[in-house]
Amino acid sequence: MIITRTPLRISFAGGGTDLPSFYRDHGGGAVTSAAIDRYVHVLVNEKFDRSIRVAYSRTENVGHLEELQHGIVKEAMRLTGVSDSVEVHTIADIPSEGTGLGSSSTLTVGLLNALHAFRGVLKGPAELAEEACQIEIDRLGGALGRQDDYIAAFGGVQHFQFQPDDSVRAFPIPISRTHREALSDHLSLFYTGITRRAEGILKSQSERTQLNLESLGRMRTLATEARDAIVRTDWAALGATLDEGWQLKRQLVQGITSTEIDRFYTAAKAAGAYGGKITGAGGGGFLLLLHPPESSHKIAAALSPLQRLSVRITPEGSRILFVGR
């Protein structure tokens, strides 16, 4: 039996520049992001017969790999060479779709980590991230960026650069444990109650790349400015970076924001937030805010009845928690 734990993520700046439609033809992309202490756990266990059982929001019991309906599980099993006699369980701390915290990529990375370990193979974070991108983008044809797979695999606070040749450079941001905890104290997530599929928004955004080149170029620069603000522990500057990035992002394509989301954001700013954004592709999910710690109760009151999710940044990426029989 193998159990893995893989973190979800928040992105501070640069989201959208990790799409191939931008970084391949326009000088590369950049994203600054962090892993948080909300996870997807994957359990892989050997079955006594040759069948396959996969348990997620539903349960599949099949005799052959090709019968599986769960595309990510099917392709991860194909890639790792696990074709039968296996049971897979997935458990997520956050609803698995439409929240903007990178759950599908987190699942893919954690599943690959578990299946490789099941076969006695250990993979590093860069390999796990690249294989996860191969599954989600190449094999399943998703209109997705690459940042989610990389932060899930690496963990911590990272600055990623996406090169025109599809290679990725990872730069861990040097931040002490004390400053990492201070940054966590400045963060809040509020669940809007609105769920959406990111793929449609990202597909439209990719199609509009040429129209949004100036905004995307500035968003790429903001990823560097966010990195520098974190290094300086200048949380107000980081919040201002989030705010500018959100103002740019909300104009990229229709559906990223709404009257309701704008109302939430305006209320949070009035209550003391430095800045923020809707997580992920936009359109719903969680509202990420950066604010003085002493403003958290005032902001929560202003956004009532939205549920506040307190999160901490975690230094760990995907890891194997348990190996046993």
C-alpha positions in Angstrom: 0.0 0.0 0.0 1.2 3.5 -0.9 -0.3 6.8 0.4 0.8 10.2 -1.0 -0.1 13.7 0.1 0.0 16.6 -2.4 -0.8 20.2 -1.7 -3.2 22.5 -3.4 -1.9 26.0 -4.3 -2.5 29.7 -4.5 -1.0 31.9 -7.2 0.2 35.4 -6.5 0.9 36.7 -10.0 1.6 35.7 -13.6 -1.3 33.2 -14.0 -2.2 33.0 -17.7 1.4 33.5 -18.9 2.0 29.8 -18.3 -0.4 28.9 -21.2 1.5 27.6 -24.3 -0.3 30.2 -26.5 1.6 32.9 -24.7 4.9 31.6 -23.5 5.9 29.7 -26.7 5.7 32.7 -29.0 6.1 35.7 -26.8 9.3 35.3 -24.8 8.2 32.9 -22.1 6.0 33.2 -19.0 6.5 33.5 -15.3 4.4 32.7 -12.2 4.9 33.2 -8.5 2.9 30.8 -6.4 2.8 28.9 -3.1 1.6 25.5 -1.9 -1.0 25.5 1.0 -1.9 23.1 3.7 -4.9 21.7 2.0 -4.2 18.4 0.2 -5.3 15.6 -2.0 -4.4 12.2 -0.6 -4.0 9.2 -2.9 -4.0 5.6 -1.7 -2.9 2.8 -4.0 -3.2 -0.8 -2.9 -2.7 -4.2 -4.6 -5.8 -6.2 -5.3 -5.9 -10.0 -5.0 -7.5 -10.4 -8.4 -6.6 -8.7 -11.7 -9.5 -6.2 -11.6 -9.2 -2.4 -11.1 -11.2 -0.4 -8.5 -11.1 3.4 -8.4 -12.9 5.4 -5.7 -13.4 9.1 -5.9 -16.8 11.0 -6.0 -18.1 7.7 -7.5 -16.7 4.2 -7.6 -15.6 2.3 -10.6 -15.0 -1.5 -10.7 -13.7 -2.7 -14.1 -11.9 -5.7 -15.5 -9.7 -3.8 -17.9 -7.9 -0.4 -17.9 -9.6 0.7 -21.1 -13.0 0.5 -19.3 -12.1 3.2 -16.8 -14.0 6.5 -17.1 -11.7 8.6 -15.0 -9.3 10.0 -17.6 -6.6 11.2 -15.3 -6.4 7.8 -13.5 -6.5 5.9 -16.7 -3.7 7.9 -18.3 -1.6 7.9 -15.1 -1.8 4.1 -15.0 -0.9 3.9 -18.6 2.1 6.2 -18.2 3.4 4.3 -15.1 2.8 0.8 -16.5 0.2 -0.2 -13.8 -2.4 -2.0 -15.8 -4.3 -4.2 -13.4 -4.6 -5.7 -9.9 -4.9 -2.3 -8.2 -7.2 -0.3 -6.1 -7.0 3.6 -6.1 -8.7 5.9 -3.6 -8.5 9.7 -3.8 -9.5 12.0 -0.9 -9.5 15.8 -1.3 -9.7 18.4 1.5 -11.4 20.9 -0.9 -14.2 20.1 -3.5 -12.4 18.6 -6.4 -13.7 20.9 -9.2 -14.2 24.6 -9.8 -12.5 26.0 -6.8 -9.4 27.5 -8.5 -6.9 25.9 -6.2 -5.4 23.5 -8.8 -7.1 20.4 -7.6 -6.9 18.4 -10.9 -3.2 19.0 -11.2 -2.7 18.2 -7.5 -4.5 14.9 -8.1 -2.4 14.1 -11.2 0.9 14.7 -9.4 -0.1 12.8 -6.3 -1.4 9.9 -8.3 1.7 9.7 -10.4 3.8 9.8 -7.3 1.8 6.9 -5.7 1.7 4.7 -8.9 5.4 5.1 -9.5 6.1 4.2 -5.8 3.7 1.2 -6.2 6.1 -0.1 -8.9 9.2 0.6 -6.8 10.2 3.8 -8.6 10.9 7.2 -7.1 10.5 10.3 -9.2 11.7 13.8 -8.4 9.4 16.9 -8.4 10.5 18.1 -11.9 9.8 14.6 -13.4 6.4 14.4 -11.6 5.4 17.8 -12.8 6.4 17.2 -16.4 4.6 13.9 -16.5 1.5 15.5 -15.0 1.6 18.2 -17.7 2.0 15.5 -20.4 -1.2 13.8 -19.1 -3.4 16.9 -18.6 -2.3 18.9 -21.7 -1.0 16.4 -24.3 -2.9 13.2 -23.6 -6.2 14.6 -22.4 -6.1 17.8 -24.5 -6.7 20.2 -21.7 -6.5 23.9 -22.4 -4.4 24.4 -19.2 -1.3 26.1 -18.0 1.7 24.4 -16.4 2.0 26.2 -13.1 -0.4 24.0 -11.1 1.5 20.8 -11.7 4.8 22.4 -10.8 3.8 24.0 -7.5 2.0 20.8 -6.5 5.2 18.8 -7.1 7.7 21.3 -5.6 5.7 22.9 -2.8 6.9 25.9 -0.8 6.9 29.4 -2.3 8.2 29.3 -5.9 9.0 31.5 -8.9 8.6 29.5 -12.1 9.8 30.6 -15.6 8.1 28.9 -18.6 10.5 28.8 -21.6 9.4 28.9 -25.2 10.8 25.4 -25.7 8.4 24.1 -23.0 11.1 23.7 -20.4 10.4 25.1 -16.9 12.9 26.7 -14.5 12.0 26.5 -10.8 13.4 29.1 -8.4 12.5 28.5 -4.7 12.0 31.9 -3.1 14.4 32.3 -0.1 12.0 32.9 2.8 12.6 31.9 6.4 10.1 29.9 8.5 9.3 33.0 10.5 8.6 35.0 7.4 6.6 32.2 5.8 4.4 32.1 8.9 4.1 35.9 8.7 2.9 35.7 5.1 0.4 33.0 6.0 -1.0 35.3 8.7 -1.6 37.9 6.0 -3.7 35.5 3.8 -7.3 34.6 3.7 -9.4 32.6 1.3 -13.2 33.1 1.1 -15.4 30.6 -0.7 -17.7 32.4 -3.1 -20.0 29.4 -3.5 -19.6 29.8 -7.3 -18.1 26.8 -9.1 -17.0 26.7 -12.7 -14.9 24.7 -15.1 -11.6 26.5 -15.7 -11.0 24.9 -19.1 -13.6 27.0 -20.9 -12.2 30.2 -19.6 -8.6 29.2 -20.3 -9.5 28.1 -23.9 -11.1 31.5 -24.5 -8.1 33.2 -23.0 -5.7 31.3 -25.2 -7.8 32.3 -28.3 -7.5 35.9 -27.3 -3.7 35.9 -26.7 -2.9 38.3 -29.5 -5.4 40.8 -28.3 -4.1 40.6 -24.7 -0.3 40.7 -25.3 0.3 44.0 -23.5 -1.7 42.9 -20.4 -0.1 39.5 -20.4 3.4 41.0 -20.7 2.7 43.2 -17.6 1.3 40.2 -15.7 4.6 38.3 -16.4 6.5 41.3 -14.9 4.2 41.3 -11.9 5.3 37.7 -11.2 8.8 39.0 -10.7 7.6 41.9 -8.6 5.6 39.5 -6.4 8.7 37.4 -5.9 10.8 40.5 -5.0 8.1 41.7 -2.5 8.1 38.3 -0.8 11.9 38.4 -0.5 11.7 41.9 1.1 8.8 40.7 3.3 6.9 43.8 2.0 3.3 42.4 2.3 1.7 45.7 1.4 3.6 45.7 -1.9 2.7 42.1 -2.5 -1.0 43.0 -2.0 -0.7 45.9 -4.4 0.8 43.5 -7.0 -2.1 41.1 -6.5 -4.5 44.1 -7.0 -2.9 45.2 -10.2 -2.8 41.7 -11.5 -6.5 41.2 -10.8 -7.4 44.4 -12.6 -5.5 43.2 -15.6 -6.8 39.6 -15.4 -10.5 40.5 -15.2 -10.3 42.2 -18.6 -8.7 39.3 -20.5 -11.9 37.5 -21.3 -15.5 37.6 -20.4 -16.5 35.3 -17.5 -13.4 35.9 -15.3 -15.4 38.2 -13.0 -19.0 39.0 -12.3 -21.1 41.7 -10.6 -21.2 39.5 -7.5 -17.4 38.8 -7.4 -16.7 42.5 -8.0 -19.0 43.4 -5.0 -17.1 40.9 -2.8 -13.7 42.3 -3.8 -14.8 46.0 -3.3 -16.1 45.2 0.2 -12.8 43.4 1.1 -10.7 46.4 -0.1 -13.0 48.8 1.9 -12.5 46.6 5.0 -8.7 46.8 4.8 -7.4 44.3 2.3 -4.3 45.3 0.4 -5.4 43.4 -2.6 -6.5 40.0 -3.9 -7.9 38.0 -6.8 -10.2 35.1 -7.7 -8.1 32.0 -7.6 -7.4 30.0 -10.7 -8.8 30.8 -14.1 -11.5 33.0 -12.6 -15.3 33.0 -12.7 -15.7 31.6 -9.2 -14.1 29.4 -6.5 -12.1 31.2 -3.8 -11.4 34.9 -3.3 -7.8 35.2 -2.2 -7.0 38.3 -0.1 -3.8 39.7 1.3 -4.3 41.9 4.3 -2.9 43.0 7.7 -3.6 40.2 10.2 -5.6 42.6 12.4 -8.0 43.3 9.6 -9.1 39.6 9.2 -12.2 39.9 11.4 -13.4 43.1 9.8 -12.9 41.6 6.4 -14.8 38.4 7.4 -17.7 40.5 8.7 -17.8 42.5 5.4 -17.9 39.4 3.4 -20.5 37.5 5.5 -21.9 35.0 4.9 -19.0 33.8 2.8 -17.0 31.0 4.5 -13.5 32.0 5.4 -10.8 29.3 4.9 -7.7 29.9 7.0 -4.6 28.5 5.2 -0.9 28.2 5.9 1.8 28.0 3.3 3.5 24.6 3.4 7.1 24.0 2.4 6.5 20.5 1.1 5.4 19.4 -2.3 4.0 15.9 -3.2 5.4 13.3 -0.7 5.0 9.7 0.1 3.4 9.4 3.6 3.2 5.6 3.9 4.6 2.5 2.4 3.3 -0.9 3.7 1.5 -4.1 3.1 
